[in-house]
Amino acid sequence: VVSVSQVPVAEGKSVQQTVEILTRKLEALGAEKQGTFCVDCEPYHTAASTIGSQGQTGKLMYVMHNSEYPLSCFALFENGPCLIADANFDILMVKLKGFFQNAKANKIESRGTRYQYCDFLVKVGTVTMGPSARGISVEVEYCPCVIANDCWNLLMEFMQSFMGNHTPGIPSVFGSKHDSIYSPADTMVQYMELFNKIRKQQQVPVAGIR
């Protein structure tokens, strides 16, 4: 069971310095580095030619990869299904360019270090769009359990130990999954929501903020 959340940048610090503060806290708890991770997300919008004159609005589809699942590719629709395909799906998207067009400028990814602490896997990542760092993601997985309800309190308690008052609430994806089995697609939905939130934050005009 996984929780993916955003941690705000500490006051007076950069994204990188905030990531270091978090990872130092994890290391102080006794967490050990276990390599790196990367989750990326590329939005595609419905090609204008397919919308036609029926008054349909264009839909966004997000094609995502997660280094935890190197042989899979995830395709998610907003408020819609999540398709799990093999890694060749990217090549298929090129062939579907008459239907879906790549919104290249909006590619976003999170990269960082994986940590293992007892039964928990923690990934602290820097979220980047283009050349600039836009935010911080924290993914915490409780590995022995696949039912969200059975371990959420335990997950929360562990996150509080290093995230303090930035510990997130229950992810919206859990809402429909109280007693059903958690799947990798649920993790990708959380990343999609996080990336969209960070994209929207970038679009807010900064003028007038002191």
Backbone as JSON Lines, residues from 0, in Angstrom:
{"i":0,"aa":"V","n":[0.86,-1.19,0.0],"ca":[0.0,0.0,0.0],"c":[0.9,1.24,0.0]}
{"i":1,"aa":"V","n":[0.56,2.2,-0.86],"ca":[1.45,3.35,-1.08],"c":[0.72,4.66,-0.86]}
{"i":2,"aa":"S","n":[1.43,5.62,-0.25],"ca":[0.93,6.99,-0.18],"c":[1.92,7.88,-0.94]}
{"i":3,"aa":"V","n":[1.41,8.7,-1.86],"ca":[2.26,9.64,-2.6],"c":[1.78,11.05,-2.23]}
{"i":4,"aa":"S","n":[2.7,11.9,-1.79],"ca":[2.27,13.25,-1.41],"c":[3.35,14.27,-1.75]}
{"i":5,"aa":"Q","n":[2.94,15.52,-1.67],"ca":[3.87,16.62,-1.94],"c":[4.3,17.24,-0.62]}
{"i":6,"aa":"V","n":[5.57,17.56,-0.51],"ca":[6.06,18.27,0.68],"c":[6.45,19.67,0.25]}
{"i":7,"aa":"P","n":[5.93,20.7,0.95],"ca":[6.3,22.06,0.55],"c":[7.79,22.34,0.8]}
{"i":8,"aa":"V","n":[8.32,23.25,0.02],"ca":[9.73,23.64,0.2],"c":[9.83,24.43,1.51]}
{"i":9,"aa":"A","n":[10.82,24.06,2.33],"ca":[10.99,24.73,3.62],"c":[11.31,26.21,3.42]}
{"i":10,"aa":"E","n":[10.81,27.02,4.34],"ca":[11.0,28.48,4.2],"c":[12.48,28.84,4.17]}
{"i":11,"aa":"G","n":[12.83,29.65,3.17],"ca":[14.22,30.1,3.07],"c":[15.16,29.04,2.51]}
{"i":12,"aa":"K","n":[14.61,27.89,2.09],"ca":[15.46,26.82,1.55],"c":[15.1,26.57,0.09]}
{"i":13,"aa":"S","n":[16.02,25.9,-0.61],"ca":[15.73,25.52,-2.0],"c":[15.08,24.13,-1.99]}
{"i":14,"aa":"V","n":[14.62,23.7,-3.15],"ca":[14.04,22.35,-3.28],"c":[15.08,21.32,-2.83]}
{"i":15,"aa":"Q","n":[16.32,21.5,-3.34],"ca":[17.38,20.54,-3.03],"c":[17.68,20.47,-1.54]}
{"i":16,"aa":"Q","n":[17.73,21.65,-0.89],"ca":[18.02,21.67,0.55],"c":[16.9,21.0,1.35]}
{"i":17,"aa":"T","n":[15.65,21.2,0.9],"ca":[14.52,20.57,1.59],"c":[14.58,19.06,1.45]}
{"i":18,"aa":"V","n":[14.95,18.59,0.24],"ca":[15.1,17.14,0.02],"c":[16.18,16.6,0.96]}
{"i":19,"aa":"E","n":[17.28,17.33,1.11],"ca":[18.37,16.88,1.99],"c":[17.91,16.8,3.45]}
{"i":20,"aa":"I","n":[17.08,17.78,3.88],"ca":[16.57,17.77,5.26],"c":[15.75,16.49,5.49]}
{"i":21,"aa":"L","n":[14.88,16.19,4.51],"ca":[14.03,14.99,4.62],"c":[14.85,13.71,4.65]}
{"i":22,"aa":"T","n":[15.84,13.63,3.75],"ca":[16.62,12.39,3.68],"c":[17.51,12.24,4.92]}
{"i":23,"aa":"R","n":[17.97,13.36,5.48],"ca":[18.75,13.27,6.73],"c":[17.89,12.71,7.87]}
{"i":24,"aa":"K","n":[16.62,13.16,7.91],"ca":[15.71,12.65,8.95],"c":[15.5,11.15,8.79]}
{"i":25,"aa":"L","n":[15.35,10.72,7.53],"ca":[15.17,9.28,7.26],"c":[16.39,8.48,7.69]}
{"i":26,"aa":"E","n":[17.57,9.03,7.36],"ca":[18.81,8.32,7.7],"c":[18.99,8.27,9.21]}
{"i":27,"aa":"A","n":[18.56,9.33,9.89],"ca":[18.65,9.36,11.36],"c":[17.76,8.28,11.99]}
{"i":28,"aa":"L","n":[16.64,7.97,11.31],"ca":[15.75,6.9,11.81],"c":[16.38,5.53,11.61]}
{"i":29,"aa":"G","n":[17.34,5.47,10.67],"ca":[17.97,4.19,10.39],"c":[17.64,3.64,9.01]}
{"i":30,"aa":"A","n":[17.02,4.47,8.17],"ca":[16.69,4.02,6.8],"c":[17.97,3.91,5.97]}
{"i":31,"aa":"E","n":[18.01,2.91,5.1],"ca":[19.2,2.69,4.28],"c":[18.9,2.95,2.81]}
{"i":32,"aa":"K","n":[19.86,3.57,2.12],"ca":[19.7,3.85,0.69],"c":[19.62,2.55,-0.11]}
{"i":33,"aa":"Q","n":[18.69,2.53,-1.07],"ca":[18.52,1.34,-1.92],"c":[18.42,1.77,-3.37]}
{"i":34,"aa":"G","n":[19.4,2.51,-3.84],"ca":[19.39,2.91,-5.24],"c":[18.49,4.12,-5.5]}
{"i":35,"aa":"T","n":[18.11,4.3,-6.76],"ca":[17.36,5.5,-7.15],"c":[16.03,5.08,-7.79]}
{"i":36,"aa":"F","n":[15.18,6.08,-8.05],"ca":[13.92,5.79,-8.73],"c":[13.57,6.96,-9.64]}
{"i":37,"aa":"C","n":[12.69,6.7,-10.58],"ca":[12.19,7.76,-11.46],"c":[10.75,7.43,-11.87]}
{"i":38,"aa":"V","n":[9.87,8.43,-11.78],"ca":[8.51,8.3,-12.3],"c":[8.34,9.46,-13.27]}
{"i":39,"aa":"D","n":[7.93,9.16,-14.52],"ca":[7.73,10.28,-15.45],"c":[6.31,10.24,-16.01]}
{"i":40,"aa":"C","n":[5.89,11.38,-16.5],"ca":[4.52,11.53,-16.98],"c":[4.51,12.47,-18.17]}
{"i":41,"aa":"E","n":[3.97,11.97,-19.29],"ca":[3.89,12.79,-20.51],"c":[2.43,12.92,-20.92]}
{"i":42,"aa":"P","n":[1.9,14.14,-20.92],"ca":[0.49,14.27,-21.31],"c":[0.31,14.26,-22.83]}
{"i":43,"aa":"Y","n":[-0.77,13.66,-23.27],"ca":[-1.19,13.68,-24.67],"c":[-2.59,14.25,-24.71]}
{"i":44,"aa":"H","n":[-2.86,15.13,-25.66],"ca":[-4.24,15.61,-25.76],"c":[-4.87,15.08,-27.04]}
{"i":45,"aa":"T","n":[-6.17,14.97,-27.03],"ca":[-6.89,14.46,-28.2],"c":[-6.6,15.37,-29.38]}
{"i":46,"aa":"A","n":[-6.23,14.77,-30.49],"ca":[-5.92,15.55,-31.69],"c":[-7.17,16.3,-32.16]}
{"i":47,"aa":"A","n":[-6.95,17.54,-32.6],"ca":[-8.07,18.4,-33.02],"c":[-8.94,17.71,-34.08]}
{"i":48,"aa":"S","n":[-8.3,16.96,-34.96],"ca":[-9.03,16.34,-36.07],"c":[-10.05,15.3,-35.58]}
{"i":49,"aa":"T","n":[-9.81,14.72,-34.39],"ca":[-10.72,13.67,-33.91],"c":[-11.87,14.24,-33.1]}
{"i":50,"aa":"I","n":[-11.74,15.5,-32.67],"ca":[-12.82,16.09,-31.86],"c":[-14.02,16.38,-32.77]}
{"i":51,"aa":"G","n":[-13.69,16.84,-33.96],"ca":[-14.74,17.03,-34.98],"c":[-15.75,18.09,-34.57]}
{"i":52,"aa":"S","n":[-16.9,17.99,-35.18],"ca":[-17.91,19.03,-34.96],"c":[-18.98,18.57,-33.98]}
{"i":53,"aa":"Q","n":[-18.68,17.49,-33.24],"ca":[-19.72,16.96,-32.35],"c":[-19.74,17.69,-31.01]}
{"i":54,"aa":"G","n":[-18.9,18.71,-30.91],"ca":[-18.91,19.48,-29.67],"c":[-18.24,18.77,-28.5]}
{"i":55,"aa":"Q","n":[-17.46,17.74,-28.79],"ca":[-16.77,17.05,-27.7],"c":[-15.57,17.88,-27.26]}
{"i":56,"aa":"T","n":[-15.27,17.78,-25.99],"ca":[-14.07,18.49,-25.53],"c":[-12.9,17.51,-25.61]}
{"i":57,"aa":"G","n":[-11.71,18.06,-25.83],"ca":[-10.52,17.21,-25.91],"c":[-10.23,16.58,-24.56]}
{"i":58,"aa":"K","n":[-9.74,15.35,-24.6],"ca":[-9.41,14.64,-23.37],"c":[-7.91,14.56,-23.22]}
{"i":59,"aa":"L","n":[-7.46,14.57,-21.99],"ca":[-6.03,14.4,-21.77],"c":[-5.76,12.95,-21.37]}
{"i":60,"aa":"M","n":[-4.69,12.41,-21.91],"ca":[-4.24,11.09,-21.49],"c":[-2.8,11.24,-21.02]}
{"i":61,"aa":"Y","n":[-2.48,10.57,-19.94],"ca":[-1.13,10.67,-19.39],"c":[-0.43,9.33,-19.56]}
{"i":62,"aa":"V","n":[0.71,9.35,-20.25],"ca":[1.5,8.14,-20.41],"c":[2.63,8.2,-19.39]}
{"i":63,"aa":"M","n":[2.68,7.2,-18.51],"ca":[3.59,7.27,-17.37],"c":[4.47,6.02,-17.27]}
{"i":64,"aa":"H","n":[5.66,6.21,-16.7],"ca":[6.57,5.09,-16.43],"c":[7.03,5.2,-14.98]}
{"i":65,"aa":"N","n":[7.32,4.04,-14.41],"ca":[7.8,4.02,-13.03],"c":[8.94,3.0,-12.98]}
{"i":66,"aa":"S","n":[10.11,3.43,-12.49],"ca":[11.27,2.54,-12.49],"c":[11.05,1.28,-11.64]}
{"i":67,"aa":"E","n":[10.05,1.31,-10.74],"ca":[9.72,0.1,-9.96],"c":[9.15,-0.98,-10.87]}
{"i":68,"aa":"Y","n":[8.53,-0.56,-11.98],"ca":[7.9,-1.51,-12.91],"c":[8.5,-1.28,-14.3]}
{"i":69,"aa":"P","n":[9.77,-1.68,-14.48],"ca":[10.49,-1.3,-15.7],"c":[9.88,-1.87,-16.99]}
{"i":70,"aa":"L","n":[9.09,-2.94,-16.88],"ca":[8.56,-3.55,-18.1],"c":[7.15,-3.06,-18.43]}
{"i":71,"aa":"S","n":[6.65,-2.13,-17.62],"ca":[5.27,-1.66,-17.85],"c":[5.22,-0.19,-18.22]}
{"i":72,"aa":"C","n":[4.14,0.15,-18.87],"ca":[3.86,1.53,-19.21],"c":[2.4,1.76,-18.8]}
{"i":73,"aa":"F","n":[2.11,2.89,-18.19],"ca":[0.76,3.16,-17.7],"c":[0.14,4.28,-18.51]}
{"i":74,"aa":"A","n":[-1.1,4.09,-18.93],"ca":[-1.81,5.15,-19.64],"c":[-3.06,5.48,-18.83]}
{"i":75,"aa":"L","n":[-3.14,6.73,-18.36],"ca":[-4.25,7.12,-17.49],"c":[-5.05,8.24,-18.13]}
{"i":76,"aa":"F","n":[-6.35,8.13,-18.04],"ca":[-7.24,9.23,-18.43],"c":[-7.66,9.97,-17.18]}
{"i":77,"aa":"E","n":[-7.86,11.28,-17.31],"ca":[-8.39,12.03,-16.17],"c":[-9.73,11.44,-15.78]}
{"i":78,"aa":"N","n":[-9.91,11.2,-14.5],"ca":[-11.15,10.62,-13.96],"c":[-11.55,9.35,-14.69]}
{"i":79,"aa":"G","n":[-10.6,8.68,-15.27],"ca":[-10.98,7.52,-16.09],"c":[-10.14,6.31,-15.77]}
{"i":80,"aa":"P","n":[-10.18,5.35,-16.67],"ca":[-9.48,4.1,-16.39],"c":[-7.96,4.26,-16.49]}
{"i":81,"aa":"C","n":[-7.27,3.28,-15.92],"ca":[-5.8,3.23,-16.06],"c":[-5.48,1.96,-16.82]}
{"i":82,"aa":"L","n":[-4.8,2.11,-17.94],"ca":[-4.42,0.96,-18.76],"c":[-2.96,0.62,-18.44]}
{"i":83,"aa":"I","n":[-2.71,-0.65,-18.16],"ca":[-1.32,-1.07,-17.93],"c":[-0.89,-1.88,-19.15]}
{"i":84,"aa":"A","n":[0.13,-1.39,-19.82],"ca":[0.59,-2.04,-21.06],"c":[2.07,-2.38,-20.91]}
{"i":85,"aa":"D","n":[2.63,-3.05,-21.91],"ca":[4.06,-3.3,-21.81],"c":[4.84,-2.08,-22.32]}
{"i":86,"aa":"A","n":[6.14,-2.15,-22.16],"ca":[6.97,-0.96,-22.4],"c":[6.91,-0.46,-23.85]}
{"i":87,"aa":"N","n":[6.46,-1.3,-24.77],"ca":[6.4,-0.88,-26.18],"c":[5.25,0.08,-26.47]}
{"i":88,"aa":"F","n":[4.45,0.37,-25.45],"ca":[3.28,1.22,-25.65],"c":[3.68,2.6,-26.22]}
{"i":89,"aa":"D","n":[4.87,3.08,-25.82],"ca":[5.35,4.38,-26.32],"c":[5.43,4.41,-27.84]}
{"i":90,"aa":"I","n":[5.85,3.28,-28.42],"ca":[5.98,3.21,-29.88],"c":[4.59,3.27,-30.52]}
{"i":91,"aa":"L","n":[3.63,2.63,-29.84],"ca":[2.25,2.65,-30.33],"c":[1.7,4.09,-30.33]}
{"i":92,"aa":"M","n":[2.07,4.85,-29.3],"ca":[1.57,6.24,-29.2],"c":[2.04,7.08,-30.4]}
{"i":93,"aa":"V","n":[3.24,6.79,-30.89],"ca":[3.76,7.51,-32.06],"c":[2.84,7.23,-33.26]}
{"i":94,"aa":"K","n":[2.4,5.97,-33.37],"ca":[1.52,5.59,-34.48],"c":[0.12,6.17,-34.33]}
{"i":95,"aa":"L","n":[-0.24,6.54,-33.11],"ca":[-1.6,7.07,-32.87],"c":[-1.63,8.59,-32.91]}
{"i":96,"aa":"K","n":[-0.59,9.19,-33.49],"ca":[-0.52,10.66,-33.4],"c":[-1.67,11.37,-34.11]}
{"i":97,"aa":"G","n":[-2.38,10.65,-34.98],"ca":[-3.58,11.23,-35.57],"c":[-4.7,11.39,-34.56]}
{"i":98,"aa":"F","n":[-4.6,10.64,-33.45],"ca":[-5.64,10.67,-32.43],"c":[-5.18,11.39,-31.16]}
{"i":99,"aa":"F","n":[-3.92,11.15,-30.79],"ca":[-3.39,11.77,-29.57],"c":[-2.1,12.5,-29.89]}
{"i":100,"aa":"Q","n":[-2.04,13.76,-29.49],"ca":[-0.82,14.52,-29.75],"c":[-0.08,14.81,-28.45]}
{"i":101,"aa":"N","n":[1.23,14.66,-28.55],"ca":[2.08,14.81,-27.38],"c":[2.21,16.28,-27.0]}
{"i":102,"aa":"A","n":[1.87,16.6,-25.74],"ca":[2.04,17.98,-25.26],"c":[3.45,18.06,-24.66]}
{"i":103,"aa":"K","n":[4.46,18.06,-25.54],"ca":[5.86,17.89,-25.12],"c":[6.31,18.8,-23.99]}
{"i":104,"aa":"A","n":[5.91,20.05,-24.07],"ca":[6.43,21.01,-23.09],"c":[5.99,20.68,-21.67]}
{"i":105,"aa":"N","n":[5.0,19.79,-21.55],"ca":[4.46,19.51,-20.22],"c":[4.98,18.24,-19.58]}
{"i":106,"aa":"K","n":[6.03,17.65,-20.14],"ca":[6.56,16.43,-19.52],"c":[7.05,16.76,-18.11]}
{"i":107,"aa":"I","n":[6.73,15.89,-17.17],"ca":[7.12,16.16,-15.78],"c":[7.62,14.85,-15.19]}
{"i":108,"aa":"E","n":[8.61,14.93,-14.3],"ca":[9.09,13.68,-13.71],"c":[9.58,13.91,-12.29]}
{"i":109,"aa":"S","n":[9.63,12.83,-11.54],"ca":[10.18,12.88,-10.19],"c":[11.3,11.87,-10.1]}
{"i":110,"aa":"R","n":[12.47,12.34,-9.63],"ca":[13.63,11.45,-9.49],"c":[14.22,11.63,-8.11]}
{"i":111,"aa":"G","n":[14.77,10.56,-7.59],"ca":[15.42,10.71,-6.29],"c":[15.93,9.38,-5.78]}
{"i":112,"aa":"T","n":[16.06,9.29,-4.46],"ca":[16.67,8.12,-3.82],"c":[15.62,7.26,-3.15]}
{"i":113,"aa":"R","n":[15.81,5.94,-3.24],"ca":[14.94,4.99,-2.54],"c":[15.58,4.65,-1.2]}
{"i":114,"aa":"Y","n":[14.76,4.54,-0.18],"ca":[15.24,4.14,1.14],"c":[14.42,2.97,1.65]}
{"i":115,"aa":"Q","n":[15.09,2.04,2.33],"ca":[14.38,0.93,2.96],"c":[14.49,1.13,4.46]}
{"i":116,"aa":"Y","n":[13.35,1.02,5.14],"ca":[13.37,1.08,6.61],"c":[12.41,0.0,7.1]}
{"i":117,"aa":"C","n":[12.94,-1.07,7.67],"ca":[12.12,-2.22,8.09],"c":[11.2,-2.62,6.93]}
{"i":118,"aa":"D","n":[9.88,-2.56,7.16],"ca":[8.93,-2.98,6.1],"c":[8.5,-1.83,5.2]}
{"i":119,"aa":"F","n":[9.14,-0.69,5.34],"ca":[8.74,0.48,4.55],"c":[9.75,0.78,3.44]}
{"i":120,"aa":"L","n":[9.22,1.22,2.32],"ca":[10.07,1.69,1.22],"c":[9.71,3.16,1.04]}
{"i":121,"aa":"V","n":[10.7,4.04,1.1],"ca":[10.44,5.49,1.0],"c":[11.22,6.05,-0.18]}
{"i":122,"aa":"K","n":[10.54,6.86,-0.99],"ca":[11.22,7.49,-2.13],"c":[10.99,8.99,-2.06]}
{"i":123,"aa":"V","n":[12.09,9.71,-1.9],"ca":[12.0,11.18,-1.85],"c":[12.51,11.69,-3.2]}
{"i":124,"aa":"G","n":[11.65,12.39,-3.93],"ca":[12.02,12.8,-5.28],"c":[11.91,14.29,-5.52]}
{"i":125,"aa":"T","n":[12.74,14.78,-6.43],"ca":[12.64,16.16,-6.89],"c":[11.79,16.14,-8.16]}
{"i":126,"aa":"V","n":[10.71,16.92,-8.16],"ca":[9.82,16.96,-9.32],"c":[10.32,18.06,-10.26]}
{"i":127,"aa":"T","n":[10.61,17.67,-11.5],"ca":[11.12,18.67,-12.46],"c":[10.23,18.74,-13.69]}
{"i":128,"aa":"M","n":[10.15,19.95,-14.22],"ca":[9.49,20.17,-15.51],"c":[10.51,20.93,-16.33]}
{"i":129,"aa":"G","n":[10.93,20.34,-17.45],"ca":[12.01,20.99,-18.2],"c":[13.25,21.04,-17.32]}
{"i":130,"aa":"P","n":[13.97,22.16,-17.36],"ca":[15.23,22.22,-16.6],"c":[15.03,22.57,-15.12]}
{"i":131,"aa":"S","n":[13.82,22.97,-14.73],"ca":[13.71,23.51,-13.37],"c":[12.97,22.6,-12.4]}
{"i":132,"aa":"A","n":[13.44,22.64,-11.13],"ca":[12.8,21.86,-10.06],"c":[11.53,22.58,-9.63]}
{"i":133,"aa":"R","n":[10.44,21.84,-9.57],"ca":[9.14,22.46,-9.27],"c":[8.55,22.03,-7.94]}
{"i":134,"aa":"G","n":[9.09,21.0,-7.33],"ca":[8.49,20.54,-6.08],"c":[9.15,19.26,-5.57]}
{"i":135,"aa":"I","n":[8.58,18.72,-4.5],"ca":[9.14,17.53,-3.86],"c":[8.04,16.5,-3.68]}
{"i":136,"aa":"S","n":[8.32,15.26,-4.09],"ca":[7.34,14.19,-3.87],"c":[7.91,13.22,-2.84]}
{"i":137,"aa":"V","n":[7.01,12.67,-2.02],"ca":[7.41,11.63,-1.07],"c":[6.46,10.45,-1.26]}
{"i":138,"aa":"E","n":[7.02,9.31,-1.59],"ca":[6.23,8.08,-1.73],"c":[6.63,7.16,-0.59]}
{"i":139,"aa":"V","n":[5.63,6.68,0.15],"ca":[5.91,5.76,1.25],"c":[5.09,4.5,1.02]}
{"i":140,"aa":"E","n":[5.76,3.36,0.99],"ca":[5.07,2.09,0.76],"c":[5.24,1.19,1.97]}
{"i":141,"aa":"Y","n":[4.12,0.63,2.43],"ca":[4.19,-0.39,3.46],"c":[4.09,-1.73,2.72]}
{"i":142,"aa":"C","n":[5.22,-2.43,2.63],"ca":[5.32,-3.55,1.69],"c":[4.51,-4.8,2.05]}
{"i":143,"aa":"P","n":[4.34,-5.16,3.35],"ca":[3.68,-6.45,3.62],"c":[2.17,-6.45,3.4]}
{"i":144,"aa":"C","n":[1.55,-5.29,3.2],"ca":[0.1,-5.24,3.2],"c":[-0.46,-4.76,1.86]}
{"i":145,"aa":"V","n":[-1.6,-5.32,1.44],"ca":[-2.21,-4.88,0.17],"c":[-3.62,-4.33,0.37]}
{"i":146,"aa":"I","n":[-4.08,-4.23,1.61],"ca":[-5.41,-3.65,1.88],"c":[-5.2,-2.32,2.59]}
{"i":147,"aa":"A","n":[-5.61,-1.22,1.94],"ca":[-5.32,0.13,2.46],"c":[-5.83,0.29,3.9]}
{"i":148,"aa":"N","n":[-7.05,-0.16,4.16],"ca":[-7.65,0.04,5.48],"c":[-6.86,-0.6,6.6]}
{"i":149,"aa":"D","n":[-6.21,-1.72,6.27],"ca":[-5.54,-2.48,7.33],"c":[-4.27,-1.82,7.83]}
{"i":150,"aa":"C","n":[-3.7,-0.91,7.03],"ca":[-2.39,-0.41,7.45],"c":[-2.28,1.11,7.38]}
{"i":151,"aa":"W","n":[-3.38,1.82,7.08],"ca":[-3.24,3.27,6.91],"c":[-2.73,3.95,8.18]}
{"i":152,"aa":"N","n":[-3.24,3.53,9.36],"ca":[-2.8,4.18,10.61],"c":[-1.32,3.97,10.85]}
{"i":153,"aa":"L","n":[-0.85,2.79,10.5],"ca":[0.57,2.48,10.66],"c":[1.41,3.33,9.7]}
{"i":154,"aa":"L","n":[0.95,3.44,8.45],"ca":[1.64,4.26,7.44],"c":[1.73,5.71,7.92]}
{"i":155,"aa":"M","n":[0.59,6.2,8.45],"ca":[0.51,7.58,8.9],"c":[1.5,7.84,10.04]}
{"i":156,"aa":"E","n":[1.53,6.9,10.97],"ca":[2.42,7.04,12.13],"c":[3.88,7.11,11.68]}
{"i":157,"aa":"F","n":[4.23,6.25,10.72],"ca":[5.61,6.25,10.23],"c":[5.92,7.56,9.49]}
{"i":158,"aa":"M","n":[4.97,8.03,8.66],"ca":[5.22,9.28,7.91],"c":[5.41,10.46,8.86]}
{"i":159,"aa":"Q","n":[4.65,10.45,9.96],"ca":[4.78,11.56,10.93],"c":[6.19,11.62,11.52]}
{"i":160,"aa":"S","n":[6.85,10.45,11.59],"ca":[8.17,10.41,12.22],"c":[9.21,11.21,11.46]}
{"i":161,"aa":"F","n":[9.01,11.42,10.14],"ca":[10.0,12.24,9.42],"c":[9.37,13.39,8.63]}
{"i":162,"aa":"M","n":[8.02,13.35,8.44],"ca":[7.37,14.44,7.69],"c":[6.68,15.45,8.62]}
{"i":163,"aa":"G","n":[6.54,15.07,9.89],"ca":[5.94,16.0,10.86],"c":[4.56,16.47,10.44]}
{"i":164,"aa":"N","n":[4.37,17.81,10.48],"ca":[3.02,18.32,10.17],"c":[2.73,18.37,8.67]}
{"i":165,"aa":"H","n":[3.64,17.85,7.85],"ca":[3.35,17.75,6.4],"c":[2.85,16.35,6.03]}
{"i":166,"aa":"T","n":[2.56,15.54,7.07],"ca":[2.03,14.2,6.81],"c":[0.69,14.32,6.09]}
{"i":167,"aa":"P","n":[0.53,13.6,4.97],"ca":[-0.71,13.77,4.19],"c":[-1.9,13.05,4.81]}
{"i":168,"aa":"G","n":[-3.09,13.44,4.34],"ca":[-4.3,12.71,4.72],"c":[-4.44,11.49,3.81]}
{"i":169,"aa":"I","n":[-5.55,10.8,3.95],"ca":[-5.79,9.59,3.15],"c":[-5.89,9.96,1.67]}
{"i":170,"aa":"P","n":[-5.13,9.33,0.79],"ca":[-5.22,9.64,-0.64],"c":[-6.62,9.37,-1.18]}
{"i":171,"aa":"S","n":[-7.05,10.2,-2.13],"ca":[-8.42,10.07,-2.65],"c":[-8.63,8.71,-3.31]}
{"i":172,"aa":"V","n":[-7.56,8.11,-3.82],"ca":[-7.68,6.83,-4.51],"c":[-8.1,5.72,-3.53]}
{"i":173,"aa":"F","n":[-7.86,5.94,-2.23],"ca":[-8.27,4.93,-1.23],"c":[-9.78,4.94,-1.04]}
{"i":174,"aa":"G","n":[-10.41,6.05,-1.41],"ca":[-11.84,6.23,-1.14],"c":[-12.68,5.07,-1.63]}
{"i":175,"aa":"S","n":[-12.34,4.58,-2.82],"ca":[-13.15,3.51,-3.41],"c":[-12.52,2.14,-3.15]}
{"i":176,"aa":"K","n":[-11.47,2.13,-2.32],"ca":[-10.68,0.89,-2.21],"c":[-10.57,0.4,-0.79]}
{"i":177,"aa":"H","n":[-11.5,0.79,0.08],"ca":[-11.31,0.48,1.5],"c":[-10.78,-0.93,1.75]}
{"i":178,"aa":"D","n":[-11.5,-1.92,1.21],"ca":[-11.13,-3.3,1.53],"c":[-10.68,-4.09,0.32]}
{"i":179,"aa":"S","n":[-10.49,-3.39,-0.81],"ca":[-10.05,-4.15,-1.98],"c":[-8.52,-4.08,-2.09]}
{"i":180,"aa":"I","n":[-7.98,-4.88,-2.99],"ca":[-6.51,-5.02,-3.07],"c":[-5.91,-3.81,-3.79]}
{"i":181,"aa":"Y","n":[-4.87,-3.27,-3.18],"ca":[-4.16,-2.11,-3.73],"c":[-3.32,-2.58,-4.92]}
{"i":182,"aa":"S","n":[-3.24,-1.76,-5.98],"ca":[-2.47,-2.17,-7.16],"c":[-1.52,-1.06,-7.6]}
{"i":183,"aa":"P","n":[-0.52,-1.4,-8.44],"ca":[0.41,-0.38,-8.93],"c":[-0.31,0.78,-9.63]}
{"i":184,"aa":"A","n":[-1.46,0.48,-10.26],"ca":[-2.19,1.55,-10.95],"c":[-2.62,2.64,-9.96]}
{"i":185,"aa":"D","n":[-2.93,2.23,-8.71],"ca":[-3.34,3.22,-7.69],"c":[-2.2,4.18,-7.36]}
{"i":186,"aa":"T","n":[-0.98,3.65,-7.39],"ca":[0.19,4.5,-7.15],"c":[0.32,5.52,-8.29]}
{"i":187,"aa":"M","n":[0.12,5.05,-9.53],"ca":[0.29,5.94,-10.68],"c":[-0.79,7.03,-10.69]}
{"i":188,"aa":"V","n":[-2.0,6.68,-10.25],"ca":[-3.07,7.7,-10.16],"c":[-2.65,8.78,-9.17]}
{"i":189,"aa":"Q","n":[-2.05,8.37,-8.05],"ca":[-1.6,9.36,-7.05],"c":[-0.51,10.27,-7.63]}
{"i":190,"aa":"Y","n":[0.41,9.68,-8.4],"ca":[1.46,10.5,-9.02],"c":[0.85,11.46,-10.04]}
{"i":191,"aa":"M","n":[-0.14,10.96,-10.81],"ca":[-0.78,11.84,-11.8],"c":[-1.42,13.04,-11.11]}
{"i":192,"aa":"E","n":[-2.11,12.77,-9.99],"ca":[-2.78,13.86,-9.25],"c":[-1.74,14.85,-8.7]}
{"i":193,"aa":"L","n":[-0.64,14.31,-8.19],"ca":[0.42,15.16,-7.64],"c":[1.04,16.03,-8.73]}
{"i":194,"aa":"F","n":[1.36,15.41,-9.88],"ca":[1.97,16.17,-10.98],"c":[1.02,17.25,-11.49]}
{"i":195,"aa":"N","n":[-0.27,16.93,-11.59],"ca":[-1.24,17.93,-12.07],"c":[-1.35,19.09,-11.09]}
{"i":196,"aa":"K","n":[-1.28,18.77,-9.8],"ca":[-1.35,19.81,-8.78],"c":[-0.13,20.75,-8.92]}
{"i":197,"aa":"I","n":[1.04,20.15,-9.12],"ca":[2.27,20.95,-9.26],"c":[2.21,21.79,-10.54]}
{"i":198,"aa":"R","n":[1.69,21.2,-11.63],"ca":[1.53,21.97,-12.87],"c":[0.65,23.2,-12.64]}
{"i":199,"aa":"K","n":[-0.47,22.98,-11.95],"ca":[-1.41,24.09,-11.71],"c":[-0.78,25.16,-10.84]}
{"i":200,"aa":"Q","n":[0.02,24.75,-9.86],"ca":[0.68,25.72,-8.98],"c":[1.59,26.63,-9.79]}
{"i":201,"aa":"Q","n":[2.19,26.08,-10.84],"ca":[3.1,26.88,-11.67],"c":[2.34,27.91,-12.49]}
{"i":202,"aa":"Q","n":[1.05,27.64,-12.73],"ca":[0.29,28.54,-13.59],"c":[-0.3,29.73,-12.83]}
{"i":203,"aa":"V","n":[-0.26,29.66,-11.49],"ca":[-0.81,30.76,-10.7],"c":[0.13,31.95,-10.81]}
{"i":204,"aa":"P","n":[-0.38,33.13,-11.13],"ca":[0.52,34.29,-11.23],"c":[1.13,34.61,-9.87]}
{"i":205,"aa":"V","n":[2.42,34.94,-9.91],"ca":[3.15,35.15,-8.65],"c":[3.01,36.6,-8.17]}
{"i":206,"aa":"A","n":[2.57,37.49,-9.04],"ca":[2.5,38.9,-8.67],"c":[1.66,39.08,-7.42]}
{"i":207,"aa":"G","n":[2.13,39.93,-6.55],"ca":[1.35,40.26,-5.35],"c":[1.62,39.35,-4.18]}
{"i":208,"aa":"I","n":[2.39,38.27,-4.4],"ca":[2.7,37.39,-3.27],"c":[3.94,37.94,-2.58]}
{"i":209,"aa":"R","n":[3.8,38.19,-1.31],"ca":[4.93,38.76,-0.56],"c":[5.75,37.67,0.1]}
